[in-house]
C-alpha cells in the first residue's frame, strides 16, 4: 500500500465512522442504504487484498530448505551406491556422473540443483535391481523422485506468492479507485440534501472527506 493509499484509507475510515454514527438519519434517504453497504463491502475487500499484499515467504523459505536437504541426502546416497557399482562393473562414464557430494550440490542454484538430482535419479532408475546389493532398492530410487517433485513444487511457491502480491497491488488500486468514485460521484452529491436539515451530519461528512497527508501533516481535499 502506497503512502497515498494509506492516506485515502484513513479518509475512508473517517467516512465509515460518520456513516455508523448517523445511520438512522441517513436512512431517511433510501438510496443511501445501498451506497453505504456498497462502500462497506469495498472496505472489506480492500482489507483482504491488503493482507495478501503484506504476506511474507518466511514459511516458504523454511520449507524450501527442508525439501532441499532431504533431496540432497537422497541423491548423495544413491550416487554413492552407483559410484561403487560403476567401479566394480567397469563403467567409467557412470562413475564420472556419480561424482557428487552434498557440498557441491548445495552450491548450485535451485533449478540446477533440481536438474543434477534428476540426472542421478534417471541413472538409478535405469539400473533398477542392480543397486539392491549396494544398499539402494527401487523403492529408494522412487523416494528420490518424490523428493525431487516436492522440491520442485516448493521452489515454485515463492514465485507464486510474488505473483499473488503483484496481483493484489493492482486489485488494491482498483478497489481504492472504486471507493473514491463511489464517494465522489454519488455520496458527495446526495449528502448535500442534509446541508440544511442536518448541518451536523453534513459538516461531519465534509470533514471526514478531507485527506490528511500522514507524512507531512498536510491537508489535501480529496477531489484535488
Buried (B, 14 or more C-beta within 10 A) or exposed (E): BEEBBBBBBBBBEBBBEBBEBBEEBBEEEEEBEEBBEBBBEBBEBBEBBBEBBEEEBEEBEEBBEEBBBBBBBBBBBBBBBBBBBBEEEEBEEBBEBBEBEEEEBEEBEBEEBBEBBBBBBEBBBEBEEBBBEBEBEBEBBEBBBEBBBBBBEBBEBBEEBEEEBEEBBEBBBEBBEBBBEBBEEBBBEEBEBBEEEBEEBBEBBBEBBEBBBEEEEEEBEBEE
